[in-house]
Amino acid sequence: MKQRPELVVFDIDGTLLATDAFWLDIGRSAVATVYRRHGIARDLPDDHRFLQAIGLPMTEFWLFVLPEDLHGLENEIELEAQGLEQIAFGKGLGAMYPGARQLLDDLHAAGTRLALASNCGRRYLDAFLDAFELRPIVDEAKCLDSPGISSKVDMVRDILVSTGARDAVMVGDRANDRESAIGNRIPFILFAGGFHAADIQENESVARDYSQLRALLLPESERE
């Protein structure tokens, strides 16, 4: 990228946040609690199944994770998980990828506007913003609970309208992040340094860590 973009929209899980480092325990605990409540003696979903699902909309997440015959428990399990998420963030659990916070601060200081677009719920989004004290530097934050939103394409479109940005970039690790960029005709950068990055497409901009992402988003003259 020859010049610093006016706006960068970031996905959260697997892009900014190393969700696998703390969320697997939350997912397993939520499922186990609901299984016990209903007297269900079944093995818990394996870690790989959880990791494949992280980043999906919540309407799809638990349907993907749970066996088909246990569909119907998804809302109850999600409520359990939300409570555990808030406790985890409150205790300072969870970490952003190395270099992520520094890049956000540097982009903000240089004048680039920052936004978040995540397939999470509002409580998770608010907990993330508060846990990492991001509200002072993030201009817009959208999730599936945001008014008028039904997809990540909608989130990015709403962010572009709200900010009036003409030069924007989407950074994410999933195919739906790529689709949100394509759907809004803005460049996409795949962050491939997370736990479940999408397959790399031909001629796609790719960052395998935050050093590479910094090189893509900041002109050489503005890098440390």
Backbone torsions as a table, in degrees:
resi	resn	phi	psi	omega
1	MET	NA	123.5	-172.4
2	LYS	-75.0	-30.0	179.7
3	GLN	-137.6	157.4	-179.2
4	ARG	-67.0	131.0	-179.2
5	PRO	-70.0	156.4	177.9
6	GLU	-69.7	-34.0	-176.1
7	LEU	-142.9	136.7	171.2
8	VAL	-122.8	126.0	177.1
9	VAL	-102.9	123.6	-179.0
10	PHE	-109.5	137.0	161.5
11	ASP	-70.7	164.3	-179.6
12	ILE	-101.8	-71.8	-172.0
13	ASP	-68.7	123.4	-179.9
14	GLY	83.0	-2.9	178.5
15	THR	-119.9	-58.0	173.1
16	LEU	-94.8	-41.6	-171.8
17	LEU	-106.1	129.2	175.5
18	ALA	-79.5	72.9	-171.0
19	THR	-59.6	-33.9	-177.6
20	ASP	-63.5	-22.1	-176.5
21	ALA	-70.8	-18.8	-179.3
22	PHE	-137.8	-21.4	-170.1
23	TRP	-81.4	-22.9	178.8
24	LEU	-58.2	-41.0	178.2
25	ASP	-63.7	-38.7	178.6
26	ILE	-64.2	-48.2	-179.0
27	GLY	-60.7	-46.6	179.9
28	ARG	-62.5	-43.0	-177.9
29	SER	-64.6	-41.3	179.8
30	ALA	-63.4	-45.0	179.5
31	VAL	-64.8	-45.2	-178.2
32	ALA	-61.0	-40.5	-179.9
33	THR	-62.3	-45.4	-178.6
34	VAL	-70.7	-38.1	175.6
35	TYR	-58.6	-46.4	179.7
36	ARG	-61.7	-41.8	-178.5
37	ARG	-59.3	-33.7	-177.1
38	HIS	-102.8	7.1	179.0
39	GLY	66.5	31.8	-178.1
40	ILE	-92.1	118.6	179.0
41	ALA	-101.1	82.5	-177.4
42	ARG	-135.2	152.8	173.6
43	ASP	-65.1	147.7	176.6
44	LEU	-75.5	153.0	174.1
45	PRO	-56.3	144.6	-178.2
46	ASP	-77.6	165.1	-175.1
47	ASP	-59.8	-39.1	-178.5
48	HIS	-60.7	-38.5	179.1
49	ARG	-63.7	-44.6	177.5
50	PHE	-60.3	-46.0	-176.6
51	LEU	-65.3	-35.0	176.3
52	GLN	-64.0	-31.1	-174.4
53	ALA	-85.7	-26.5	-177.6
54	ILE	-59.5	126.3	-176.3
55	GLY	108.1	-18.1	175.3
56	LEU	-74.0	153.7	172.1
57	PRO	-57.3	146.8	-177.5
58	MET	-60.2	-26.7	177.0
59	THR	-65.2	-21.3	-179.2
60	GLU	-107.1	-24.2	-170.5
61	PHE	-55.6	-59.9	-173.8
62	TRP	-72.3	-27.0	175.1
63	LEU	-65.8	-32.5	176.7
64	PHE	-73.3	-40.1	-174.3
65	VAL	-75.6	-41.5	-172.3
66	LEU	-83.7	149.7	170.6
67	PRO	-59.5	148.7	-174.0
68	GLU	-57.7	-35.0	-177.0
69	ASP	-73.3	-8.3	177.3
70	LEU	-107.1	6.8	171.1
71	HIS	-61.1	137.4	-171.8
72	GLY	119.6	-19.7	175.8
73	LEU	-95.2	-2.0	-170.2
74	GLU	-61.7	-39.5	-178.6
75	ASN	-68.0	-38.8	179.3
76	GLU	-66.2	-42.5	179.1
77	ILE	-66.6	-39.4	179.8
78	GLU	-62.6	-39.0	176.7
79	LEU	-62.3	-41.9	176.2
80	GLU	-60.9	-45.5	-178.0
81	ALA	-63.7	-40.0	-179.4
82	GLN	-61.5	-41.8	178.3
83	GLY	-63.6	-40.6	179.3
84	LEU	-69.1	-34.5	177.1
85	GLU	-61.2	-46.1	-179.0
86	GLN	-63.6	-39.4	177.4
87	ILE	-63.4	-44.1	-178.3
88	ALA	-61.8	-48.2	179.1
89	PHE	-63.3	-38.5	179.6
90	GLY	-63.7	-29.4	178.7
91	LYS	-86.8	-0.5	-179.9
92	GLY	82.5	15.3	177.3
93	LEU	-76.5	158.4	-177.3
94	GLY	89.8	146.0	-178.5
95	ALA	-145.2	145.0	172.5
96	MET	-79.2	157.1	179.5
97	TYR	-63.3	148.0	179.5
98	PRO	-53.7	126.8	179.3
99	GLY	91.0	-9.6	-175.8
100	ALA	-66.9	-51.0	-176.7
101	ARG	-65.0	-38.8	179.2
102	GLN	-62.5	-40.4	178.3
103	LEU	-65.7	-41.7	177.4
104	LEU	-59.4	-46.3	-179.9
105	ASP	-62.6	-41.1	-177.9
106	ASP	-70.1	-39.7	176.4
107	LEU	-62.7	-45.3	179.4
108	HIS	-61.6	-45.0	-179.6
109	ALA	-63.6	-31.2	-179.1
110	ALA	-80.9	-10.7	177.4
111	GLY	109.4	-0.9	176.1
112	THR	-77.3	135.0	177.9
113	ARG	-83.6	147.8	-176.4
114	LEU	-120.2	143.2	177.7
115	ALA	-143.9	158.1	177.4
116	LEU	-120.9	141.1	174.8
117	ALA	-137.7	114.0	-173.5
118	SER	-138.9	144.5	177.2
119	ASN	-80.8	29.6	179.2
120	CYS	-96.0	-177.3	172.6
121	GLY	-94.2	172.2	-175.4
122	ARG	-64.2	-38.4	-177.6
123	ARG	-64.8	-40.0	178.4
124	TYR	-66.0	-44.9	180.0
125	LEU	-60.5	-46.3	179.4
126	ASP	-63.4	-41.0	179.7
127	ALA	-63.8	-39.4	178.2
128	PHE	-64.7	-47.0	179.3
129	LEU	-59.4	-42.1	-177.9
130	ASP	-74.3	-41.6	-176.8
131	ALA	-61.3	-36.3	-177.2
132	PHE	-106.5	11.6	174.9
133	GLU	51.2	51.8	-175.4
134	LEU	-96.6	-10.7	-174.7
135	ARG	-58.2	-37.0	-179.5
136	PRO	-66.2	-20.1	-176.3
137	ILE	-114.0	-8.4	-179.6
138	VAL	-100.2	122.1	-177.5
139	ASP	-79.0	-40.0	-177.8
140	GLU	-139.4	141.9	176.7
141	ALA	-140.7	118.0	-175.9
142	LYS	-121.9	146.9	177.1
143	CYS	-143.6	-176.2	-177.3
144	LEU	-71.0	-13.5	175.7
145	ASP	-89.6	-5.3	-179.6
146	SER	-68.1	142.6	-178.2
147	PRO	-56.2	133.9	176.4
148	GLY	76.2	10.2	-175.8
149	ILE	-106.2	131.3	174.5
150	SER	-129.3	-4.9	-179.4
151	SER	-158.6	169.1	177.1
152	LYS	-69.4	-28.5	173.6
153	VAL	-58.8	-43.2	177.5
154	ASP	-62.1	-42.2	-179.1
155	MET	-58.5	-49.9	-177.7
156	VAL	-65.0	-40.4	178.6
157	ARG	-60.8	-44.0	-179.5
158	ASP	-64.5	-39.6	178.7
159	ILE	-63.9	-43.3	179.7
160	LEU	-62.6	-40.8	178.9
161	VAL	-67.5	-45.5	-176.8
162	SER	-63.7	-39.8	-177.2
163	THR	-87.2	-21.5	-176.0
164	GLY	69.4	17.6	-176.9
165	ALA	-70.4	137.7	177.7
166	ARG	-104.8	-19.9	-178.0
167	ASP	-123.5	94.8	-174.3
168	ALA	-128.1	157.5	178.5
169	VAL	-135.8	141.4	173.8
170	MET	-105.4	132.7	177.3
171	VAL	-119.7	124.2	179.5
172	GLY	-160.9	176.4	-176.1
173	ASP	-116.5	-2.6	-173.0
174	ARG	-118.5	162.2	176.8
175	ALA	-60.8	-35.0	-179.5
176	ASN	-70.2	-23.8	173.2
177	ASP	-69.1	-43.6	176.7
178	ARG	-60.0	-44.9	-179.3
179	GLU	-62.9	-34.8	179.4
180	SER	-67.6	-32.9	176.6
181	ALA	-71.9	-47.3	179.6
182	ILE	-60.6	-42.0	-178.9
183	GLY	-64.6	-19.7	179.7
184	ASN	-115.0	8.4	174.6
185	ARG	56.4	46.3	174.7
186	ILE	-124.9	157.7	179.3
187	PRO	-64.0	152.7	178.9
188	PHE	-124.3	138.0	172.2
189	ILE	-118.6	122.9	176.9
190	LEU	-83.8	121.2	172.3
191	PHE	-88.6	108.4	-174.5
192	ALA	-101.2	15.9	-177.9
193	GLY	-98.0	6.2	-178.5
194	GLY	-94.4	-161.4	-171.7
195	PHE	-90.1	-17.5	-178.1
196	HIS	-153.3	59.8	-178.1
197	ALA	-71.2	151.4	177.5
198	ALA	-68.8	162.3	174.7
199	ASP	-62.0	143.7	-179.6
200	ILE	-79.1	131.4	178.2
201	GLN	-92.2	155.3	179.5
202	GLU	-59.4	136.0	178.0
203	ASN	64.1	21.4	-179.5
204	GLU	-89.7	141.3	173.6
205	SER	-72.6	130.5	-174.6
206	VAL	-133.2	136.8	172.8
207	ALA	-124.0	123.6	-179.6
208	ARG	-93.4	-8.3	173.5
209	ASP	-159.1	179.4	-175.3
210	TYR	-78.8	-15.9	171.8
211	SER	-66.9	-43.8	178.0
212	GLN	-68.6	-36.9	179.1
213	LEU	-67.0	-39.2	176.1
214	ARG	-58.2	-42.5	-179.8
215	ALA	-65.1	-29.0	179.8
216	LEU	-80.8	-29.4	-172.6
217	LEU	-101.0	-23.1	-179.2
218	LEU	-114.5	131.6	173.9
219	PRO	-58.1	152.5	-177.0
220	GLU	-55.0	-35.2	-178.8
221	SER	-66.9	-18.4	-177.1
222	GLU	-106.2	2.5	178.9
223	ARG	-89.5	150.1	176.0
224	GLU	-78.7	NA	NA
